[in-house]
Amino acid sequence: MHVPPFSLTEQLRQLGDTLDHAVLDVLRSGQYIGGATISDFEAAFAASCGVPHAIGCNSGTDALVLALRGLGIGPGDEVITSSFSFFATAEAISAVGATPVFVDVDPDTYLIDPDRIEAAITPATKALMPVHLFGRPVDMERIGAIAAAHGLRVIEDCAQASGASWAGRPVGSWGDAGAFSFFPTKNLGAAGDGGMVTCRDPELAQRIRELAVHGMPRRYLHTELGYNSRLDALQAAVLAVKLPHLPRWVERRRAIAERYQRELAGLPGLLPAAPGPEGHSWNQFVVRVLHCPAASAACGGRCTPAADSASYGLPEARCRDWLKLQLQEAGVTTIIYYPIPIHRQPAYADLGYGPGSLPVTERLCAEVLSLPIFPELSAEQQDSVIAAVRRLVGAQALAA
């Protein structure tokens, strides 16, 4: 049995007729940019996040850029964030002329470590950008307290966290702004790119709306340089069909994650993702491959360091890469999020973060492996994943 890391096949089958009608209605309307389809979805998404304003845009990356620009963050400013994330987190900061400042993560949660944030604050610091990585919410009460104590703005990177919450309150409602991605693999995915900015401040919402359409408060009047970043009606129609199903899909993800945790506990050298807070939405289920008890015997000479490890001064990823390869041959496709942390990317070489500067982040990048997880993952498919992992990790232990 082949088990993909993610699949929309069953979801599309279940939603088929409803999706078809929604898309055809937009096509026949001729209203592809703006209009009621967009505004209705924005209102529904805002309500789901517990905020009064949601502004659709072209992508999750654009959502971050628009939120930063809307809050007046730009050249000369610093924004504290995590390096253990997709590149767009920092790229958006740089795109507005500001400088990303990276803080190491907690080894148990993989999220920015609040205990390390204050040491990174300087007079140039203007905002904190916590990342709700893999669907696990950051402790937003602590982030909010730090921001309040230092007069900082908070932009939540919610790209992987639709449907997540902290202390019973949805992500995207805690900070000054939240930035969401609707990339197809997300918990709430479009049929292409799409993003959303959420906020409570009506003036901020209006500024972001204007920035998303060339800095234009009204037709052909441009008060500042903006962007062409709009969520189109076809994507909004798809997302509007899917949004009511999001809570059920998140519950299914939680059930899958709980089974992984139960069935993979105690295996030598393997550390499943820790149980999250109640509001974890499990966009990914990650295991850490800590060590290989018998690499030389189990891998048959194929256990070699990844090129990324050798080229970028990172810890060797021998054991993780061996397991990934063996699972692939067993029919289980996994994904590595992320093999190279942002602070060690060539694009940020000028910031001066050398090897070992963020040791927890760098170690995680050599150990993490994401197992298949999506709401429609069948019990039989998960059986295959669990059996393959247990057999491979157990074989290493026996060979020791």
JOSUL-V370673 format. One record per backbone hydrogen bond with DSSP energy under -0.5 kcal/mol. CO is the residue of the C=O (numbers start at 1). NH is the residue of the N-H. If there is no record, write none. Layout:
co:CO nh:NH
co:CO nh:NH
//
This chain:
co:2 nh:4
co:3 nh:333
co:5 nh:373
co:8 nh:12
co:9 nh:13
co:10 nh:14
co:11 nh:15
co:12 nh:16
co:15 nh:19
co:16 nh:20
co:17 nh:21
co:18 nh:22
co:19 nh:23
co:20 nh:24
co:21 nh:25
co:22 nh:26
co:23 nh:27
co:24 nh:28
co:25 nh:29
co:26 nh:30
co:30 nh:32
co:32 nh:233
co:35 nh:39
co:36 nh:40
co:37 nh:41
co:38 nh:42
co:39 nh:43
co:40 nh:44
co:41 nh:45
co:42 nh:46
co:43 nh:47
co:44 nh:48
co:45 nh:49
co:46 nh:50
co:46 nh:51
co:47 nh:50
co:53 nh:199
co:54 nh:56
co:55 nh:197
co:57 nh:195
co:59 nh:63
co:60 nh:64
co:61 nh:65
co:62 nh:66
co:63 nh:67
co:64 nh:68
co:65 nh:69
co:66 nh:70
co:67 nh:71
co:68 nh:73
co:69 nh:72
co:74 nh:77
co:77 nh:99
co:78 nh:126
co:78 nh:127
co:79 nh:101
co:80 nh:129
co:81 nh:103
co:83 nh:85
co:83 nh:342
co:86 nh:89
co:87 nh:90
co:87 nh:91
co:88 nh:92
co:89 nh:93
co:90 nh:94
co:91 nh:95
co:92 nh:96
co:93 nh:96
co:93 nh:98
co:94 nh:97
co:97 nh:76
co:99 nh:79
co:101 nh:81
co:103 nh:83
co:104 nh:113
co:106 nh:110
co:108 nh:274
co:111 nh:106
co:112 nh:114
co:113 nh:116
co:113 nh:117
co:114 nh:117
co:114 nh:118
co:116 nh:120
co:117 nh:120
co:117 nh:121
co:118 nh:121
co:122 nh:125
co:124 nh:78
co:126 nh:153
co:127 nh:80
co:128 nh:155
co:129 nh:82
co:130 nh:132
co:130 nh:157
co:131 nh:133
co:132 nh:135
co:133 nh:136
co:134 nh:283
co:134 nh:284
co:135 nh:137
co:135 nh:281
co:138 nh:140
co:139 nh:143
co:140 nh:144
co:141 nh:145
co:142 nh:146
co:143 nh:147
co:144 nh:148
co:145 nh:149
co:146 nh:150
co:147 nh:151
co:147 nh:152
co:148 nh:151
co:153 nh:128
co:154 nh:156
co:154 nh:176
co:154 nh:177
co:155 nh:157
co:156 nh:158
co:156 nh:179
co:157 nh:132
co:158 nh:161
co:161 nh:164
co:164 nh:171
co:166 nh:169
co:169 nh:166
co:170 nh:173
co:177 nh:156
co:178 nh:198
co:179 nh:158
co:180 nh:196
co:182 nh:190
co:183 nh:186
co:187 nh:189
co:194 nh:182
co:195 nh:57
co:196 nh:180
co:197 nh:55
co:198 nh:178
co:199 nh:53
co:200 nh:202
co:201 nh:205
co:202 nh:206
co:203 nh:207
co:204 nh:208
co:205 nh:209
co:206 nh:210
co:207 nh:211
co:208 nh:212
co:209 nh:213
co:210 nh:213
co:210 nh:215
co:210 nh:216
co:211 nh:214
co:211 nh:227
co:212 nh:229
co:213 nh:216
co:215 nh:217
co:215 nh:223
co:215 nh:224
co:218 nh:221
co:220 nh:222
co:221 nh:218
co:221 nh:223
co:227 nh:214
co:227 nh:229
co:230 nh:232
co:232 nh:236
co:233 nh:237
co:234 nh:238
co:235 nh:239
co:236 nh:240
co:237 nh:241
co:238 nh:242
co:239 nh:243
co:240 nh:244
co:242 nh:245
co:242 nh:246
co:243 nh:246
co:245 nh:249
co:246 nh:250
co:247 nh:251
co:248 nh:252
co:249 nh:253
co:250 nh:254
co:251 nh:255
co:252 nh:256
co:253 nh:257
co:254 nh:258
co:255 nh:259
co:256 nh:260
co:257 nh:261
co:258 nh:262
co:259 nh:263
co:260 nh:264
co:261 nh:265
co:264 nh:267
co:267 nh:270
co:269 nh:290
co:269 nh:291
co:270 nh:272
co:271 nh:288
co:277 nh:280
co:279 nh:165
co:284 nh:286
co:285 nh:371
co:286 nh:273
co:287 nh:289
co:287 nh:369
co:288 nh:271
co:288 nh:290
co:291 nh:293
co:292 nh:295
co:294 nh:297
co:294 nh:298
co:295 nh:299
co:299 nh:302
co:302 nh:304
co:306 nh:310
co:307 nh:311
co:308 nh:312
co:309 nh:314
co:317 nh:321
co:318 nh:322
co:319 nh:323
co:320 nh:324
co:321 nh:325
co:322 nh:326
co:323 nh:327
co:324 nh:328
co:325 nh:329
co:326 nh:330
co:327 nh:332
co:328 nh:331
co:331 nh:3
co:331 nh:333
co:332 nh:334
co:335 nh:337
co:335 nh:370
co:336 nh:338
co:336 nh:339
co:341 nh:344
co:342 nh:345
co:345 nh:348
co:346 nh:349
co:348 nh:351
co:349 nh:352
co:352 nh:354
co:354 nh:357
co:356 nh:359
co:358 nh:362
co:359 nh:363
co:360 nh:364
co:361 nh:365
co:362 nh:366
co:363 nh:366
co:363 nh:367
co:364 nh:367
co:364 nh:368
co:367 nh:289
co:369 nh:287
co:369 nh:371
co:370 nh:335
co:371 nh:285
co:374 nh:377
co:378 nh:382
co:379 nh:383
co:380 nh:384
co:381 nh:385
co:382 nh:386
co:383 nh:387
co:384 nh:388
co:385 nh:389
co:386 nh:390
co:387 nh:391
co:388 nh:392
co:389 nh:393
co:390 nh:394
co:391 nh:395
co:392 nh:396
co:393 nh:397
co:394 nh:398
co:395 nh:399
co:396 nh:400
co:397 nh:400
//
